[in-house]
Amino acid sequence: MKIRDKLFVAFGLYMLLAAVLGLFTYKELRTITARLALVEIADDITNTILEVRRYEKNFLLFRDDTSYQEVRRYLGILNKYINNISSEIITEMGSNNNEMMKKAIAEYEDLLVMLSDNMMRQAELMTMVRKEGRSIEKRLDGSALQSFLLVRRYEKNLMLYKDESAYVIVENSLNSSKLGSETERYNLLIGKLFDLYKDEKATIEKMRFKAREIQSFTENLSKKERASISGILSMATKLLVFALIAFFFVGIVINWRLAVSISTPIRRLEKVTKKIAGSDFSETIEVTGSDEIASLQISFNQMEENLKDAMSALEQTIAQLQEKQARLVEAEKLASIGKLAAGIAHEINNPLTSILTFSSLLLEQCPASDPRHTKLKMVVKETTRVRNIVRQVLSFAKEAPLRTEKINLNQPVTEIVESLIAQDVFQGIELDLDLADGLQDIFIDPVQIGQVVLNIVLNATHAIVPPGKIRVSTRAAGNYLELIISDTGKGIPEENLQKIFDPFFTTKDKSRGTGLGLAVSYGIIKKHGGEIEVRSKLNEGSTFIVRLPIIKQ
């Protein structure tokens, strides 16, 4: 078995034990979570019932509307708790118990409404009894009145105590007064009032019974679930202890077996390695097993043979290094030639300036009809061309320092474009200037940026066969300002896109360029911390995107 397989089996056993423990633990936690939610709901219901009972007592004592409304409000909260119980918790507590609780609460609420209606009718009847009693008092006099006043006193006891003994006394007093038809309606009202008292007492007893029933059910449910949670936690604790013991012993066995199967062949490998370190390649390692260590033993045996091949390869590498060194020497020579060329160009520039100056003076003094005028004009033109080539060589060979200032990018662009529009080279070419307003001022060298614009625009004119169009625009793009110069020329072949910034690379006629313009422009933009991107399609045109960073100095 391979080491990977051994480790896989070992860790597989660990993971299997962990998974089994995790499943049991997850199941117990889910059970505890459900039962805790049930206990919480039972506690909420119990607390709400206590509030209902508290305001119930106030209502029965003071018979005020405020207490009655508070009882109804807490009953609404209680119903909300019951209706919002999840199906999972209903399963835990039992759907029959849930329905019994709902029914008990509904019956309690109906009894409360009945009691409230009873009290309202009591108040009405009490008013009617008092009114009828006063009416009888007005009609009676003498001993009859005295007898009835005694009845009225017992009437007050009846309204105060609401018990049967008080009612019996009132009835006996009425009978003994022998007032007959005078008190017939009064006696009827007293009877109805006493019936309401009896109904009230029965309703109150039923209400209290239902309240105790609901309270007892929730309290018993809470106790039962707490006891169940305690048992589950005890079982989970025992399971955890068992799992830790199992992990400990299984780990000892597995790690010992792995250590023996890996360390023994490694010690043999170490012994032979020490001999090889002493330049003794006579002994090879005996290959045993089929795991990764066996593969290592086979590879180790091949090492000795590969050393000879490695020596041969090393000699080839030395030869390649010598060849690269020779190339570096050639590159150094080219660099020296470049410096020499820059020095020569500097020396040539002075006499060229003199030749150009004097030939230009002679050309001005020579009339156009003179046969020498054409030759002088050619001398001036070619001398100017040579001077431009020398200047470009000097500009490329010698790095000019940046003289930056904080200005708007549109300023040097506008100045260069306006100076070019009137030149003959733009005949038949439309030059469109589209500069963005409100650009942020940045630190640039306006002269060198102007040279970049000049070089790219002139290259665009050389690529266009009139009629054509060149568009110069600026815009803000994130942390950069972009200068875009696009043309409708013949485009750049794809194989030349990677070469256009190389010095002296040009596809134009020698009379129209030296191949240094874009190389110089590339160097200027890099010194500014920017970049130039070129997009081109054959026969459709080219676009140069110059990006200059917005740097705070």
NUGUKOL-463263 format. One record per residue (C-alpha): x, y, z. Coordinates in pm, whole numbers, plus 50000, padded with zeros to 5 digits. Example, Ala and Ser with C-alpha at 12.3 -4.5 7.8 and 13.67 -1.06 7.14 Angstrom:
BEGIN
+-------+-------+-------+
!     X !     Y !     Z !
+-------+-------+-------+
! 51230 ! 49550 ! 50780 !
! 51367 ! 49894 ! 50714 !
+-------+-------+-------+
//
This chain:
BEGIN
+-------+-------+-------+
!     X !     Y !     Z !
+-------+-------+-------+
! 50000 ! 50000 ! 50000 !
! 50131 ! 50343 ! 49912 !
! 50202 ! 50605 ! 50176 !
! 49927 ! 50818 ! 50029 !
! 49683 ! 50529 ! 50067 !
! 49802 ! 50462 ! 50420 !
! 49752 ! 50826 ! 50514 !
! 49417 ! 50826 ! 50337 !
! 49300 ! 50523 ! 50534 !
! 49432 ! 50666 ! 50862 !
! 49270 ! 51003 ! 50812 !
! 48962 ! 50827 ! 50676 !
! 48917 ! 50646 ! 51007 !
! 48960 ! 50974 ! 51192 !
! 48708 ! 51144 ! 50966 !
! 48467 ! 50853 ! 50998 !
! 48479 ! 50876 ! 51377 !
! 48446 ! 51253 ! 51358 !
! 48151 ! 51222 ! 51117 !
! 47971 ! 50970 ! 51340 !
! 48030 ! 51188 ! 51644 !
! 47925 ! 51494 ! 51447 !
! 47602 ! 51331 ! 51331 !
! 47509 ! 51223 ! 51682 !
! 47604 ! 51563 ! 51821 !
! 47411 ! 51743 ! 51546 !
! 47105 ! 51529 ! 51612 !
! 47123 ! 51596 ! 51986 !
! 47178 ! 51968 ! 51927 !
! 46878 ! 51980 ! 51695 !
! 46671 ! 51807 ! 51962 !
! 46797 ! 52044 ! 52232 !
! 46728 ! 52344 ! 52006 !
! 46372 ! 52231 ! 51943 !
! 46309 ! 52160 ! 52310 !
! 46465 ! 52490 ! 52418 !
! 46235 ! 52669 ! 52177 !
! 45943 ! 52476 ! 52324 !
! 46054 ! 52565 ! 52680 !
! 46088 ! 52927 ! 52578 !
! 45739 ! 52928 ! 52427 !
! 45600 ! 52752 ! 52736 !
! 45766 ! 53014 ! 52958 !
! 45628 ! 53296 ! 52742 !
! 45281 ! 53144 ! 52758 !
! 45310 ! 53093 ! 53136 !
! 45421 ! 53454 ! 53187 !
! 45140 ! 53580 ! 52966 !
! 44886 ! 53367 ! 53156 !
! 45015 ! 53514 ! 53482 !
! 44955 ! 53861 ! 53340 !
! 44607 ! 53753 ! 53233 !
! 44536 ! 53621 ! 53584 !
! 44669 ! 53939 ! 53744 !
! 44444 ! 54165 ! 53538 !
! 44160 ! 53913 ! 53579 !
! 44177 ! 53966 ! 53956 !
! 44181 ! 54343 ! 53909 !
! 43880 ! 54313 ! 53682 !
! 43686 ! 54098 ! 53927 !
! 43781 ! 54329 ! 54211 !
! 43734 ! 54671 ! 54055 !
! 43512 ! 54577 ! 53757 !
! 43677 ! 54853 ! 53550 !
! 43706 ! 54862 ! 53174 !
! 44086 ! 54916 ! 53186 !
! 44150 ! 54583 ! 53355 !
! 43907 ! 54413 ! 53117 !
! 44091 ! 54554 ! 52812 !
! 44426 ! 54448 ! 52957 !
! 44295 ! 54093 ! 53001 !
! 44180 ! 54095 ! 52637 !
! 44516 ! 54236 ! 52521 !
! 44717 ! 53966 ! 52696 !
! 44478 ! 53705 ! 52563 !
! 44558 ! 53838 ! 52214 !
! 44931 ! 53804 ! 52287 !
! 44868 ! 53452 ! 52415 !
! 44682 ! 53357 ! 52097 !
! 44965 ! 53505 ! 51890 !
! 45216 ! 53286 ! 52071 !
! 45002 ! 52979 ! 52015 !
! 44933 ! 53051 ! 51646 !
! 45300 ! 53120 ! 51568 !
! 45430 ! 52791 ! 51707 !
! 45622 ! 52612 ! 51430 !
! 45515 ! 52270 ! 51305 !
! 45835 ! 52116 ! 51445 !
! 45756 ! 52241 ! 51796 !
! 45391 ! 52132 ! 51761 !
! 45522 ! 51783 ! 51682 !
! 45739 ! 51794 ! 51996 !
! 45456 ! 51906 ! 52223 !
! 45191 ! 51696 ! 52048 !
! 44923 ! 51826 ! 51812 !
! 44646 ! 51714 ! 52053 !
! 44798 ! 51916 ! 52335 !
! 44831 ! 52218 ! 52105 !
! 44464 ! 52192 ! 52006 !
! 44359 ! 52144 ! 52370 !
! 44548 ! 52459 ! 52466 !
! 44388 ! 52658 ! 52184 !
! 44045 ! 52529 ! 52287 !
! 44103 ! 52610 ! 52656 !
! 44213 ! 52965 ! 52572 !
! 43912 ! 53014 ! 52342 !
! 43677 ! 52889 ! 52617 !
! 43844 ! 53117 ! 52871 !
! 43799 ! 53414 ! 52637 !
! 43430 ! 53324 ! 52582 !
! 43378 ! 53302 ! 52959 !
! 43543 ! 53641 ! 53001 !
! 43306 ! 53794 ! 52747 !
! 43011 ! 53626 ! 52919 !
! 43127 ! 53761 ! 53256 !
! 43161 ! 54111 ! 53113 !
! 42810 ! 54093 ! 52967 !
! 42680 ! 53958 ! 53298 !
! 42833 ! 54251 ! 53487 !
! 42681 ! 54496 ! 53243 !
! 42336 ! 54339 ! 53293 !
! 42395 ! 54340 ! 53671 !
! 42462 ! 54713 ! 53659 !
! 42146 ! 54768 ! 53459 !
! 41935 ! 54554 ! 53695 !
! 42085 ! 54717 ! 54004 !
! 41988 ! 55053 ! 53864 !
! 41639 ! 54926 ! 53788 !
! 41608 ! 54771 ! 54140 !
! 41711 ! 55097 ! 54307 !
! 41479 ! 55297 ! 54087 !
! 41186 ! 55064 ! 54157 !
! 41265 ! 55069 ! 54532 !
! 41259 ! 55448 ! 54540 !
! 40931 ! 55444 ! 54348 !
! 40774 ! 55206 ! 54604 !
! 40900 ! 55418 ! 54894 !
! 40718 ! 55717 ! 54751 !
! 40392 ! 55522 ! 54735 !
! 40409 ! 55375 ! 55089 !
! 40373 ! 55530 ! 55433 !
! 40349 ! 55426 ! 55794 !
! 40436 ! 55071 ! 55898 !
! 40434 ! 54952 ! 55537 !
! 40708 ! 55200 ! 55455 !
! 40908 ! 55093 ! 55758 !
! 40883 ! 54731 ! 55656 !
! 40997 ! 54813 ! 55301 !
! 41292 ! 55022 ! 55424 !
! 41407 ! 54713 ! 55613 !
! 41388 ! 54522 ! 55285 !
! 41597 ! 54793 ! 55116 !
! 41864 ! 54752 ! 55380 !
! 41885 ! 54379 ! 55303 !
! 41885 ! 54471 ! 54934 !
! 42213 ! 54653 ! 54989 !
! 42359 ! 54345 ! 55160 !
! 42252 ! 54135 ! 54864 !
! 42422 ! 54373 ! 54617 !
! 42731 ! 54383 ! 54838 !
! 42778 ! 54012 ! 54919 !
! 42591 ! 53855 ! 54625 !
! 42531 ! 53533 ! 54821 !
! 42224 ! 53317 ! 54860 !
! 42174 ! 53391 ! 55236 !
! 42137 ! 53762 ! 55158 !
! 41886 ! 53682 ! 54886 !
! 41686 ! 53457 ! 55122 !
! 41669 ! 53736 ! 55381 !
! 41542 ! 53980 ! 55118 !
! 41280 ! 53730 ! 55005 !
! 41168 ! 53655 ! 55362 !
! 41148 ! 54026 ! 55444 !
! 40934 ! 54090 ! 55137 !
! 40702 ! 53804 ! 55225 !
! 40670 ! 53918 ! 55586 !
! 40597 ! 54277 ! 55482 !
! 40277 ! 54160 ! 55309 !
! 40290 ! 54443 ! 55059 !
! 40148 ! 54223 ! 54785 !
! 40127 ! 54367 ! 54437 !
! 40319 ! 54681 ! 54537 !
! 40646 ! 54487 ! 54538 !
! 40570 ! 54234 ! 54267 !
! 40792 ! 54396 ! 54000 !
! 41058 ! 54474 ! 54262 !
! 41061 ! 54110 ! 54370 !
! 41093 ! 53999 ! 54005 !
! 41391 ! 54230 ! 53949 !
! 41559 ! 54106 ! 54267 !
! 41516 ! 53748 ! 54146 !
! 41674 ! 53827 ! 53809 !
! 41962 ! 54008 ! 53977 !
! 42027 ! 53710 ! 54202 !
! 42023 ! 53479 ! 53898 !
! 42291 ! 53700 ! 53742 !
! 42493 ! 53674 ! 54065 !
! 42472 ! 53297 ! 54047 !
! 42571 ! 53298 ! 53680 !
! 42861 ! 53530 ! 53762 !
! 42986 ! 53302 ! 54035 !
! 42965 ! 52998 ! 53807 !
! 43139 ! 53179 ! 53522 !
! 43418 ! 53298 ! 53751 !
! 43472 ! 52945 ! 53873 !
! 43487 ! 52816 ! 53518 !
! 43728 ! 53095 ! 53418 !
! 43959 ! 53019 ! 53706 !
! 43946 ! 52650 ! 53628 !
! 44037 ! 52708 ! 53262 !
! 44317 ! 52947 ! 53359 !
! 44457 ! 52694 ! 53605 !
! 44427 ! 52423 ! 53341 !
! 44627 ! 52626 ! 53083 !
! 44883 ! 52733 ! 53342 !
! 44925 ! 52380 ! 53473 !
! 44966 ! 52244 ! 53120 !
! 45242 ! 52492 ! 53022 !
! 45422 ! 52453 ! 53353 !
! 45418 ! 52075 ! 53325 !
! 45531 ! 52099 ! 52963 !
! 45820 ! 52328 ! 53061 !
! 45927 ! 52097 ! 53343 !
! 45907 ! 51794 ! 53117 !
! 46115 ! 51956 ! 52844 !
! 46376 ! 52083 ! 53090 !
! 46413 ! 51734 ! 53229 !
! 46445 ! 51598 ! 52873 !
! 46712 ! 51859 ! 52789 !
! 46906 ! 51762 ! 53100 !
! 46901 ! 51397 ! 52991 !
! 47015 ! 51481 ! 52639 !
! 47303 ! 51692 ! 52770 !
! 47409 ! 51406 ! 52997 !
! 47405 ! 51166 ! 52701 !
! 47602 ! 51411 ! 52485 !
! 47865 ! 51445 ! 52760 !
! 47907 ! 51066 ! 52780 !
! 47927 ! 51044 ! 52402 !
! 48199 ! 51310 ! 52393 !
! 48407 ! 51131 ! 52657 !
! 48374 ! 50804 ! 52466 !
! 48474 ! 50973 ! 52139 !
! 48783 ! 51129 ! 52298 !
! 48893 ! 50791 ! 52436 !
! 48834 ! 50627 ! 52095 !
! 49030 ! 50901 ! 51918 !
! 49319 ! 50857 ! 52163 !
! 49359 ! 50479 ! 52123 !
! 49290 ! 50469 ! 51751 !
! 49543 ! 50751 ! 51703 !
! 49814 ! 50561 ! 51894 !
! 49769 ! 50247 ! 51682 !
! 49749 ! 50424 ! 51349 !
! 50045 ! 50657 ! 51413 !
! 50266 ! 50372 ! 51536 !
! 50195 ! 50165 ! 51225 !
! 50261 ! 50462 ! 50997 !
! 50585 ! 50549 ! 51177 !
! 50723 ! 50194 ! 51141 !
! 50625 ! 50163 ! 50773 !
! 50791 ! 50497 ! 50683 !
! 51093 ! 50529 ! 50913 !
! 51252 ! 50186 ! 50849 !
! 51316 ! 50227 ! 50473 !
! 51422 ! 50589 ! 50530 !
! 51696 ! 50473 ! 50771 !
! 51823 ! 50232 ! 50505 !
! 51819 ! 50514 ! 50253 !
! 52015 ! 50736 ! 50492 !
! 52288 ! 50471 ! 50536 !
! 52352 ! 50441 ! 50161 !
! 52337 ! 50819 ! 50116 !
! 52627 ! 50866 ! 50356 !
! 52839 ! 50630 ! 50144 !
! 52752 ! 50821 ! 49828 !
! 52844 ! 51145 ! 50006 !
! 53190 ! 50989 ! 50054 !
! 53218 ! 50933 ! 49674 !
! 53142 ! 50562 ! 49712 !
! 52894 ! 50477 ! 49437 !
! 52949 ! 50102 ! 49452 !
! 52648 ! 50015 ! 49662 !
! 52287 ! 50046 ! 49553 !
! 51970 ! 50042 ! 49758 !
! 51761 ! 49729 ! 49772 !
! 51413 ! 49815 ! 49651 !
! 51138 ! 49688 ! 49880 !
! 50767 ! 49746 ! 49870 !
! 50564 ! 49938 ! 49614 !
! 50499 ! 50274 ! 49780 !
! 50655 ! 50616 ! 49727 !
! 50968 ! 50521 ! 49923 !
! 51025 ! 50233 ! 49679 !
! 50998 ! 50485 ! 49396 !
! 51251 ! 50699 ! 49579 !
! 51487 ! 50403 ! 49611 !
! 51463 ! 50336 ! 49237 !
! 51528 ! 50705 ! 49163 !
! 51822 ! 50705 ! 49400 !
! 51980 ! 50409 ! 49220 !
! 51946 ! 50598 ! 48892 !
! 52120 ! 50899 ! 49040 !
! 52470 ! 50754 ! 49004 !
! 52422 ! 50690 ! 48633 !
! 52272 ! 51033 ! 48586 !
! 52581 ! 51196 ! 48740 !
! 52789 ! 51112 ! 48434 !
! 52522 ! 51254 ! 48208 !
! 52504 ! 51558 ! 48433 !
! 52880 ! 51619 ! 48389 !
! 52836 ! 51611 ! 48014 !
! 52541 ! 51847 ! 48036 !
! 52748 ! 52075 ! 48259 !
! 53017 ! 52103 ! 47992 !
! 52750 ! 52197 ! 47737 !
! 52613 ! 52457 ! 47976 !
! 52960 ! 52607 ! 48017 !
! 52991 ! 52628 ! 47639 !
! 52655 ! 52806 ! 47618 !
! 52762 ! 53047 ! 47889 !
! 53077 ! 53125 ! 47696 !
! 52867 ! 53191 ! 47388 !
! 52637 ! 53424 ! 47583 !
! 52940 ! 53601 ! 47723 !
! 53063 ! 53661 ! 47370 !
! 52722 ! 53807 ! 47284 !
! 52744 ! 54038 ! 47582 !
! 53083 ! 54157 ! 47461 !
! 52931 ! 54228 ! 47120 !
! 52647 ! 54417 ! 47288 !
! 52900 ! 54624 ! 47480 !
! 53077 ! 54698 ! 47154 !
! 52749 ! 54815 ! 47003 !
! 52690 ! 55038 ! 47305 !
! 53038 ! 55188 ! 47258 !
! 52968 ! 55239 ! 46888 !
! 52646 ! 55417 ! 46985 !
! 52835 ! 55652 ! 47212 !
! 53090 ! 55709 ! 46937 !
! 52810 ! 55781 ! 46689 !
! 52657 ! 56032 ! 46930 !
! 52996 ! 56205 ! 46962 !
! 53044 ! 56213 ! 46587 !
! 52692 ! 56344 ! 46534 !
! 52763 ! 56622 ! 46784 !
! 53082 ! 56716 ! 46597 !
! 52903 ! 56706 ! 46257 !
! 52618 ! 56923 ! 46385 !
! 52833 ! 57240 ! 46413 !
! 52965 ! 57248 ! 46052 !
! 52622 ! 57143 ! 45926 !
! 52475 ! 57445 ! 46097 !
! 52729 ! 57670 ! 45926 !
! 52665 ! 57511 ! 45585 !
! 52288 ! 57547 ! 45631 !
! 52319 ! 57909 ! 45742 !
! 52538 ! 58022 ! 45452 !
! 52354 ! 57819 ! 45190 !
! 52024 ! 57970 ! 45313 !
! 52177 ! 58322 ! 45283 !
! 52299 ! 58247 ! 44931 !
! 51955 ! 58112 ! 44839 !
! 51790 ! 58431 ! 44960 !
! 52032 ! 58645 ! 44755 !
! 52005 ! 58432 ! 44441 !
! 51700 ! 58519 ! 44227 !
! 51474 ! 58242 ! 44111 !
! 51576 ! 58300 ! 43747 !
! 51938 ! 58221 ! 43825 !
! 52034 ! 57863 ! 43721 !
! 52211 ! 57824 ! 44057 !
! 51887 ! 57886 ! 44253 !
! 51763 ! 57529 ! 44205 !
! 52095 ! 57378 ! 44310 !
! 52118 ! 57605 ! 44617 !
! 51761 ! 57509 ! 44710 !
! 51856 ! 57140 ! 44689 !
! 52165 ! 57207 ! 44905 !
! 51949 ! 57377 ! 45172 !
! 51690 ! 57096 ! 45163 !
! 51944 ! 56811 ! 45191 !
! 52147 ! 56996 ! 45456 !
! 51829 ! 57047 ! 45658 !
! 51753 ! 56676 ! 45624 !
! 52101 ! 56580 ! 45741 !
! 52075 ! 56820 ! 46036 !
! 51741 ! 56667 ! 46138 !
! 51891 ! 56315 ! 46126 !
! 52187 ! 56429 ! 46337 !
! 51956 ! 56595 ! 46589 !
! 51743 ! 56282 ! 46618 !
! 52054 ! 56072 ! 46673 !
! 52167 ! 56314 ! 46945 !
! 51820 ! 56318 ! 47099 !
! 51807 ! 55938 ! 47107 !
! 52164 ! 55891 ! 47233 !
! 52160 ! 56163 ! 47496 !
! 51872 ! 56170 ! 47750 !
! 51737 ! 56523 ! 47783 !
! 51625 ! 56612 ! 48140 !
! 51257 ! 56677 ! 48203 !
! 51162 ! 57037 ! 48274 !
! 50815 ! 56978 ! 48410 !
! 50556 ! 57234 ! 48504 !
! 50196 ! 57204 ! 48613 !
! 49986 ! 57297 ! 48309 !
! 49682 ! 57180 ! 48119 !
! 49760 ! 56901 ! 47871 !
! 49550 ! 57078 ! 47608 !
! 49799 ! 57372 ! 47594 !
! 50103 ! 57203 ! 47429 !
! 49870 ! 56989 ! 47214 !
! 49689 ! 57297 ! 47083 !
! 50011 ! 57486 ! 47013 !
! 50166 ! 57203 ! 46810 !
! 49849 ! 57124 ! 46612 !
! 49787 ! 57491 ! 46524 !
! 50147 ! 57525 ! 46404 !
! 50107 ! 57219 ! 46179 !
! 49773 ! 57302 ! 46016 !
! 49922 ! 57561 ! 45778 !
! 50201 ! 57331 ! 45646 !
! 50192 ! 57191 ! 45295 !
! 50198 ! 56835 ! 45419 !
! 49838 ! 56873 ! 45544 !
! 49695 ! 56958 ! 45200 !
! 49400 ! 56726 ! 45143 !
! 49407 ! 56608 ! 45506 !
! 49144 ! 56719 ! 45760 !
! 49289 ! 56778 ! 46108 !
! 49016 ! 56756 ! 46372 !
! 49089 ! 56883 ! 46726 !
! 48856 ! 56755 ! 47004 !
! 48996 ! 56850 ! 47346 !
! 48804 ! 56778 ! 47666 !
! 48711 ! 57069 ! 47892 !
! 48793 ! 57081 ! 48261 !
! 49097 ! 56853 ! 48252 !
! 49305 ! 56851 ! 48568 !
! 49644 ! 57022 ! 48543 !
! 49936 ! 56776 ! 48553 !
! 50316 ! 56797 ! 48574 !
! 50464 ! 56757 ! 48223 !
! 50742 ! 56895 ! 48007 !
! 50539 ! 57089 ! 47748 !
! 50825 ! 57098 ! 47495 !
! 50881 ! 56723 ! 47500 !
! 50506 ! 56647 ! 47501 !
! 50477 ! 56878 ! 47201 !
! 50754 ! 56679 ! 47031 !
! 50555 ! 56357 ! 47092 !
! 50244 ! 56511 ! 46932 !
! 50453 ! 56639 ! 46639 !
! 50617 ! 56301 ! 46575 !
! 50290 ! 56101 ! 46588 !
! 50091 ! 56353 ! 46376 !
! 50365 ! 56371 ! 46109 !
! 50379 ! 55990 ! 46098 !
! 50000 ! 55994 ! 46048 !
! 50032 ! 56235 ! 45750 !
! 50288 ! 56003 ! 45591 !
! 50045 ! 55711 ! 45629 !
! 49755 ! 55895 ! 45458 !
! 49696 ! 55923 ! 45087 !
! 49474 ! 56237 ! 45058 !
! 49193 ! 56282 ! 45117 !
! 49214 ! 56165 ! 45479 !
! 49150 ! 56268 ! 45834 !
! 49355 ! 56298 ! 46154 !
! 49174 ! 56338 ! 46484 !
! 49350 ! 56464 ! 46800 !
! 49153 ! 56441 ! 47125 !
! 49207 ! 56439 ! 47503 !
! 49007 ! 56293 ! 47790 !
! 49028 ! 56189 ! 48156 !
! 49043 ! 55815 ! 48230 !
! 49068 ! 55727 ! 48600 !
! 49413 ! 55819 ! 48731 !
! 49535 ! 55909 ! 48382 !
! 49485 ! 56175 ! 48113 !
! 49470 ! 56028 ! 47764 !
! 49589 ! 56188 ! 47439 !
! 49438 ! 56003 ! 47140 !
! 49571 ! 56056 ! 46786 !
! 49392 ! 55856 ! 46517 !
! 49420 ! 55860 ! 46140 !
! 49250 ! 55706 ! 45839 !
! 49579 ! 55594 ! 45681 !
! 49690 ! 55259 ! 45549 !
! 49752 ! 55114 ! 45896 !
! 50040 ! 54913 ! 46039 !
! 50089 ! 54542 ! 45960 !
! 50048 ! 54320 ! 46266 !
! 50403 ! 54187 ! 46242 !
! 50538 ! 54544 ! 46268 !
! 50334 ! 54652 ! 46572 !
! 50599 ! 54522 ! 46813 !
! 50879 ! 54697 ! 46621 !
! 50754 ! 55052 ! 46562 !
! 50919 ! 55185 ! 46879 !
! 51258 ! 55032 ! 46795 !
! 51528 ! 55287 ! 46694 !
! 51580 ! 55330 ! 46317 !
! 51287 ! 55100 ! 46234 !
! 51083 ! 55252 ! 45949 !
! 50880 ! 55138 ! 45651 !
! 50876 ! 55484 ! 45494 !
! 51091 ! 55619 ! 45218 !
! 51432 ! 55738 ! 45341 !
! 51349 ! 56093 ! 45238 !
! 51049 ! 56099 ! 45478 !
! 51197 ! 55962 ! 45802 !
! 51482 ! 55802 ! 45993 !
! 51289 ! 55566 ! 46225 !
! 51376 ! 55764 ! 46539 !
! 51057 ! 55968 ! 46590 !
! 50846 ! 55703 ! 46764 !
! 51147 ! 55570 ! 46959 !
! 51214 ! 55922 ! 47095 !
! 50842 ! 55969 ! 47171 !
! 50830 ! 55636 ! 47356 !
! 51125 ! 55740 ! 47572 !
! 50965 ! 56079 ! 47653 !
! 50636 ! 55920 ! 47766 !
! 50818 ! 55658 ! 47977 !
! 51015 ! 55937 ! 48149 !
! 50678 ! 56096 ! 48235 !
! 50567 ! 55763 ! 48393 !
! 50312 ! 55704 ! 48117 !
! 50259 ! 55457 ! 47835 !
! 50170 ! 55445 ! 47464 !
! 49919 ! 55199 ! 47323 !
! 49885 ! 55137 ! 46948 !
! 49578 ! 54998 ! 46773 !
! 49582 ! 54951 ! 46398 !
! 49402 ! 54774 ! 46116 !
! 49528 ! 54754 ! 45761 !
! 49355 ! 54994 ! 45520 !
! 49147 ! 55136 ! 45809 !
! 49395 ! 55348 ! 46003 !
! 49586 ! 55363 ! 46328 !
! 49521 ! 55501 ! 46675 !
! 49791 ! 55604 ! 46925 !
! 49672 ! 55636 ! 47286 !
! 49917 ! 55826 ! 47510 !
! 49843 ! 55791 ! 47882 !
! 49996 ! 56041 ! 48129 !
! 49953 ! 55984 ! 48503 !
! 49791 ! 56242 ! 48730 !
! 50072 ! 56279 ! 48984 !
! 50053 ! 56517 ! 49283 !
! 50392 ! 56680 ! 49339 !
+-------+-------+-------+
//
